[in-house]
Amino acid sequence: MSSNSYSACLTPDPWLRILVLTSGRGLLAGGLVLILILPLDAAIRALACLFWGFSGQSELRALRRGYRACSAIRVTVGGELMLRNYEREWRPATLLAGSVVLRNLAWLRLSTASGVRYAECLRGDARKSEDWRRLQVIWRHIGTGR
């Protein structure tokens, strides 16, 4: 098998997506509570709440847009990334800095061709999944530069 065709094709877990979105909502609410109990003027707290709420909602919206645009992820040994949409078309994407691949868990920060930046949490087991094993091998080559 040539190095150009060596790739890992991973399918996101819908339960991990739910966990990420739920965690984001919880952290957004928790941040609002913390801002409200700060010993600051009410106007400053209100502005901080507006800023926190707006930025949190925009992050959650980007996650949802990214999740709607991706049904599978293909990573090649050269670091090229492709996302399959729900029309079964492969689209180019970019792997962003801050991505991490561990033994059974991966956090990939991605940017779609249309500019949507989001993160995907993936899990796998190298003993059960050949694609997860391939991702581990590929990451040894491309992960150190990220």
Backbone as CSV, one residue per row, in Angstrom:
resi,resn,N_x,N_y,N_z,CA_x,CA_y,CA_z,C_x,C_y,C_z
1,MET,0.846,-1.172,0.000,0.000,0.000,0.000,0.888,1.231,0.000
2,SER,0.672,2.141,-0.924,1.489,3.342,-0.986,1.085,4.301,0.120
3,SER,1.993,5.201,0.462,1.710,6.137,1.542,0.593,7.113,1.170
4,ASN,0.366,7.346,-0.129,-0.697,8.254,-0.542,-2.072,7.678,-0.252
5,SER,-2.215,6.364,-0.299,-3.528,5.780,-0.079,-3.739,5.373,1.376
6,TYR,-2.728,5.512,2.201,-2.848,5.148,3.602,-3.631,6.239,4.333
7,SER,-4.809,5.890,4.800,-5.651,6.882,5.463,-6.519,6.204,6.512
8,ALA,-7.078,7.025,7.367,-8.015,6.563,8.391,-9.337,7.262,8.147
9,CYS,-10.409,6.489,8.089,-11.746,7.035,7.906,-12.524,6.781,9.196
10,LEU,-12.911,7.862,9.867,-13.551,7.767,11.173,-14.956,8.343,11.127
11,THR,-15.857,7.697,11.840,-17.232,8.153,11.923,-17.471,8.742,13.309
12,PRO,-17.928,9.987,13.387,-18.190,10.596,14.689,-19.303,9.863,15.447
13,ASP,-19.143,9.817,16.753,-20.121,9.188,17.634,-21.175,10.230,18.014
14,PRO,-22.453,9.981,17.710,-23.487,10.971,18.042,-23.595,11.240,19.542
15,TRP,-23.288,10.255,20.378,-23.356,10.462,21.831,-22.251,11.395,22.309
16,LEU,-21.077,11.315,21.697,-20.014,12.250,22.061,-20.365,13.669,21.617
17,ARG,-21.029,13.781,20.481,-21.467,15.105,20.035,-22.482,15.691,21.018
18,ILE,-23.407,14.864,21.473,-24.396,15.315,22.464,-23.690,15.735,23.748
19,LEU,-22.695,14.949,24.170,-21.933,15.275,25.378,-21.213,16.612,25.242
20,VAL,-20.594,16.857,24.096,-19.866,18.110,23.879,-20.835,19.296,23.900
21,LEU,-21.968,19.168,23.201,-22.937,20.267,23.169,-23.554,20.508,24.540
22,THR,-23.860,19.448,25.273,-24.434,19.585,26.608,-23.428,20.224,27.563
23,SER,-22.176,19.808,27.472,-21.129,20.409,28.303,-20.987,21.898,27.989
24,GLY,-21.023,22.226,26.711,-20.929,23.631,26.316,-22.072,24.458,26.871
25,ARG,-23.277,23.922,26.811,-24.436,24.645,27.369,-24.290,24.814,28.881
26,GLY,-23.836,23.760,29.556,-23.652,23.835,31.001,-22.584,24.838,31.396
27,LEU,-21.480,24.853,30.661,-20.426,25.814,30.957,-20.865,27.243,30.649
28,LEU,-21.678,27.406,29.622,-22.210,28.728,29.309,-23.080,29.222,30.457
29,ALA,-23.970,28.367,30.957,-24.843,28.737,32.077,-24.028,28.974,33.347
30,GLY,-23.054,28.109,33.614,-22.215,28.284,34.796,-21.429,29.581,34.761
31,GLY,-20.935,29.950,33.592,-20.215,31.215,33.454,-21.110,32.410,33.720
32,LEU,-22.360,32.324,33.254,-23.300,33.421,33.513,-23.562,33.569,35.006
33,VAL,-23.712,32.447,35.701,-23.932,32.501,37.155,-22.726,33.128,37.850
34,LEU,-21.524,32.718,37.471,-20.318,33.289,38.077,-20.205,34.788,37.822
35,ILE,-20.537,35.213,36.625,-20.477,36.644,36.313,-21.483,37.407,37.176
36,LEU,-22.665,36.823,37.351,-23.708,37.513,38.113,-23.361,37.659,39.593
37,ILE,-22.535,36.784,40.143,-22.199,36.889,41.565,-20.902,37.653,41.813
38,LEU,-20.270,38.143,40.772,-19.059,38.943,40.945,-19.390,40.261,41.647
39,PRO,-18.499,40.720,42.520,-18.753,41.987,43.229,-18.407,43.200,42.351
40,LEU,-19.174,43.367,41.293,-18.965,44.476,40.361,-20.264,45.252,40.209
41,ASP,-20.160,46.383,39.593,-21.332,47.191,39.294,-22.288,46.405,38.386
42,ALA,-23.576,46.634,38.548,-24.585,45.890,37.787,-24.427,46.091,36.280
43,ALA,-24.065,47.273,35.859,-23.901,47.546,34.427,-22.739,46.731,33.851
44,ILE,-21.648,46.624,34.609,-20.497,45.844,34.146,-20.866,44.370,34.073
45,ARG,-21.587,43.887,35.097,-22.030,42.474,35.077,-22.951,42.210,33.889
46,ALA,-23.833,43.144,33.600,-24.761,42.980,32.467,-23.990,42.913,31.151
47,LEU,-23.009,43.811,30.987,-22.197,43.781,29.766,-21.397,42.486,29.667
48,ALA,-20.834,42.040,30.780,-20.075,40.790,30.779,-20.982,39.606,30.445
49,CYS,-22.189,39.601,30.980,-23.147,38.528,30.663,-23.504,38.534,29.181
50,LEU,-23.723,39.714,28.618,-24.034,39.810,27.188,-22.876,39.283,26.349
51,PHE,-21.663,39.695,26.690,-20.492,39.238,25.946,-20.336,37.719,26.075
52,TRP,-20.413,37.205,27.299,-20.265,35.767,27.543,-21.356,34.978,26.804
53,GLY,-22.581,35.428,26.896,-23.687,34.735,26.229,-23.536,34.746,24.715
54,PHE,-23.164,35.895,24.167,-22.994,35.993,22.717,-21.865,35.096,22.234
55,SER,-20.713,35.159,22.909,-19.573,34.349,22.461,-19.853,32.852,22.647
56,GLY,-20.499,32.481,23.740,-20.827,31.072,23.966,-21.807,30.537,22.937
57,GLN,-22.825,31.332,22.635,-23.807,30.904,21.636,-23.182,30.799,20.249
58,SER,-22.271,31.694,19.918,-21.632,31.605,18.597,-20.760,30.357,18.511
59,GLU,-20.081,29.992,19.604,-19.290,28.752,19.610,-20.187,27.524,19.456
60,LEU,-21.291,27.489,20.184,-22.218,26.357,20.078,-22.834,26.279,18.680
61,ARG,-23.127,27.422,18.097,-23.678,27.459,16.735,-22.662,26.913,15.732
62,ALA,-21.392,27.253,15.904,-20.336,26.736,15.015,-20.209,25.222,15.173
63,LEU,-20.298,24.727,16.397,-20.256,23.272,16.609,-21.404,22.582,15.882
64,ARG,-22.608,23.125,16.051,-23.776,22.503,15.389,-23.642,22.549,13.869
65,ARG,-23.152,23.668,13.318,-22.948,23.751,11.866,-21.913,22.741,11.399
66,GLY,-20.848,22.599,12.145,-19.818,21.620,11.808,-20.354,20.204,11.878
67,TYR,-21.149,19.907,12.897,-21.717,18.563,13.037,-22.683,18.250,11.896
68,ARG,-23.430,19.266,11.444,-24.356,19.050,10.322,-23.617,18.835,9.009
69,ALA,-22.378,19.336,8.926,-21.612,19.251,7.678,-20.738,18.009,7.598
70,CYS,-20.714,17.173,8.627,-19.751,16.074,8.650,-20.374,14.764,9.124
71,SER,-20.309,13.760,8.257,-20.744,12.413,8.660,-19.565,11.462,8.795
72,ALA,-18.397,11.854,8.266,-17.186,11.045,8.401,-15.973,11.932,8.162
73,ILE,-14.829,11.491,8.710,-13.575,12.230,8.583,-12.517,11.280,8.051
74,ARG,-11.795,11.733,7.020,-10.688,10.941,6.479,-9.400,11.743,6.668
75,VAL,-8.419,11.111,7.301,-7.112,11.716,7.522,-6.085,10.881,6.779
76,THR,-5.263,11.531,5.960,-4.232,10.805,5.215,-2.883,10.996,5.883
77,VAL,-1.932,10.187,5.474,-0.603,10.228,6.076,0.091,11.562,5.825
78,GLY,-0.270,12.248,4.781,0.312,13.557,4.500,-0.324,14.685,5.289
79,GLY,-1.320,14.369,6.102,-1.997,15.374,6.906,-3.196,16.000,6.222
80,GLU,-3.530,15.534,5.003,-4.714,16.058,4.330,-5.953,15.528,5.035
81,LEU,-6.968,16.364,5.051,-8.198,16.023,5.745,-9.371,16.207,4.795
82,MET,-10.291,15.252,4.818,-11.511,15.340,4.015,-12.690,15.052,4.940
83,LEU,-13.773,15.806,4.747,-14.996,15.582,5.501,-16.079,15.119,4.534
84,ARG,-16.791,14.066,4.906,-17.913,13.604,4.083,-19.184,14.226,4.634
85,ASN,-19.921,14.904,3.760,-21.179,15.495,4.195,-22.296,14.457,4.106
86,TYR,-23.484,14.850,4.460,-24.587,13.891,4.487,-25.144,13.583,3.097
87,GLU,-24.638,14.263,2.061,-24.946,13.908,0.675,-23.896,12.950,0.136
88,ARG,-23.002,12.481,1.018,-21.950,11.509,0.731,-20.880,12.064,-0.207
89,GLU,-20.654,13.379,-0.146,-19.607,14.024,-0.928,-18.438,14.342,0.003
90,TRP,-17.220,14.088,-0.465,-16.029,14.394,0.312,-15.600,15.820,0.013
91,ARG,-15.395,16.612,1.054,-14.977,18.010,0.931,-13.665,18.209,1.688
92,PRO,-12.778,19.053,1.175,-11.507,19.287,1.876,-11.738,20.063,3.169
93,ALA,-10.860,19.829,4.116,-10.891,20.532,5.393,-9.453,20.707,5.867
94,THR,-9.303,21.455,6.928,-7.981,21.719,7.487,-7.961,21.303,8.951
95,LEU,-6.884,20.648,9.338,-6.672,20.287,10.728,-5.983,21.469,11.408
96,LEU,-6.582,21.960,12.494,-6.066,23.144,13.174,-5.189,22.773,14.365
97,ALA,-4.371,23.711,14.770,-3.536,23.526,15.962,-4.441,23.329,17.174
98,GLY,-3.967,22.543,18.109,-4.755,22.249,19.305,-5.442,20.904,19.231
99,SER,-5.282,20.216,18.123,-5.843,18.870,17.987,-4.982,17.893,18.777
100,VAL,-5.640,16.922,19.393,-4.941,15.956,20.231,-5.502,14.566,19.939
101,VAL,-4.603,13.587,19.788,-5.019,12.195,19.634,-4.348,11.392,20.744
102,LEU,-5.163,10.795,21.594,-4.688,9.938,22.664,-4.957,8.488,22.291
103,ARG,-4.715,7.600,23.199,-4.874,6.172,22.904,-6.298,5.792,22.490
104,ASN,-7.290,6.265,23.220,-8.681,5.903,22.933,-9.584,7.102,22.653
105,LEU,-9.027,8.292,22.646,-9.827,9.493,22.482,-9.063,10.499,21.623
106,ALA,-9.810,11.212,20.783,-9.196,12.250,19.948,-10.061,13.496,19.994
107,TRP,-9.411,14.637,20.002,-10.072,15.933,19.922,-9.464,16.631,18.720
108,LEU,-10.218,16.655,17.615,-9.721,17.250,16.377,-10.374,18.605,16.172
109,ARG,-9.561,19.628,16.029,-10.046,20.957,15.693,-9.973,21.086,14.179
110,LEU,-11.101,21.395,13.566,-11.217,21.362,12.110,-11.730,22.691,11.571
111,SER,-11.397,22.950,10.324,-11.945,24.075,9.597,-12.438,23.546,8.255
112,THR,-13.705,23.753,7.964,-14.266,23.269,6.714,-13.870,24.206,5.573
113,ALA,-14.116,23.759,4.355,-13.795,24.576,3.180,-14.603,25.873,3.174
114,SER,-15.787,25.852,3.789,-16.613,27.062,3.837,-16.240,27.980,4.999
115,GLY,-15.221,27.601,5.785,-14.731,28.470,6.842,-15.278,28.187,8.228
116,VAL,-16.121,27.180,8.380,-16.651,26.836,9.700,-15.554,26.154,10.505
117,ARG,-15.280,26.691,11.685,-14.264,26.119,12.577,-14.992,25.458,13.737
118,TYR,-14.683,24.188,13.961,-15.320,23.464,15.053,-14.416,22.343,15.513
119,ALA,-14.835,21.634,16.545,-14.037,20.540,17.093,-14.876,19.264,17.095
120,GLU,-14.206,18.165,16.876,-14.872,16.858,16.857,-14.184,15.960,17.880
121,CYS,-14.980,15.380,18.753,-14.466,14.426,19.736,-14.736,13.024,19.192
122,LEU,-13.686,12.221,19.113,-13.797,10.869,18.566,-13.236,9.875,19.573
123,ARG,-13.756,8.664,19.521,-13.186,7.621,20.373,-13.016,6.359,19.545
124,GLY,-12.090,5.521,20.004,-11.838,4.277,19.295,-10.903,3.387,20.081
125,ASP,-10.707,2.206,19.543,-9.828,1.219,20.162,-8.988,0.607,19.054
126,ALA,-7.681,0.745,19.165,-6.771,0.260,18.120,-6.832,-1.249,17.971
127,ARG,-7.231,-1.959,19.016,-7.323,-3.419,18.919,-8.567,-3.862,18.153
128,LYS,-9.585,-3.007,18.099,-10.847,-3.377,17.453,-11.065,-2.693,16.107
129,SER,-10.417,-1.556,15.897,-10.666,-0.765,14.694,-9.366,-0.509,13.938
130,GLU,-9.319,-0.960,12.703,-8.137,-0.726,11.872,-7.978,0.756,11.557
131,ASP,-9.111,1.452,11.374,-9.027,2.883,11.088,-8.477,3.660,12.283
132,TRP,-8.848,3.261,13.494,-8.320,3.944,14.668,-6.812,3.680,14.800
133,ARG,-6.395,2.469,14.502,-4.971,2.139,14.518,-4.226,2.979,13.479
134,ARG,-4.819,3.122,12.299,-4.191,3.954,11.268,-4.086,5.405,11.711
135,LEU,-5.129,5.907,12.375,-5.073,7.276,12.888,-3.915,7.428,13.868
136,GLN,-3.709,6.449,14.727,-2.598,6.498,15.679,-1.258,6.586,14.951
137,VAL,-1.098,5.794,13.897,0.152,5.808,13.120,0.317,7.140,12.392
138,ILE,-0.733,7.598,11.753,-0.687,8.870,11.024,-0.369,10.009,11.984
139,TRP,-0.971,9.986,13.163,-0.776,11.076,14.117,0.673,11.164,14.592
140,ARG,1.344,10.042,14.647,2.755,10.075,15.034,3.571,10.900,14.045
141,HIS,3.127,10.932,12.787,3.845,11.681,11.753,3.415,13.133,11.679
142,ILE,2.106,13.394,11.782,1.634,14.768,11.599,1.348,15.487,12.905
143,GLY,1.149,14.768,13.987,0.735,15.387,15.247,1.812,16.188,15.934
144,THR,3.052,15.871,15.697,4.119,16.603,16.383,4.270,18.023,15.866
145,GLY,3.846,18.267,14.629,3.957,19.609,14.064,2.738,20.468,14.336
146,ARG,1.753,19.961,15.026,0.503,20.703,15.259,0.509,21.344,16.623
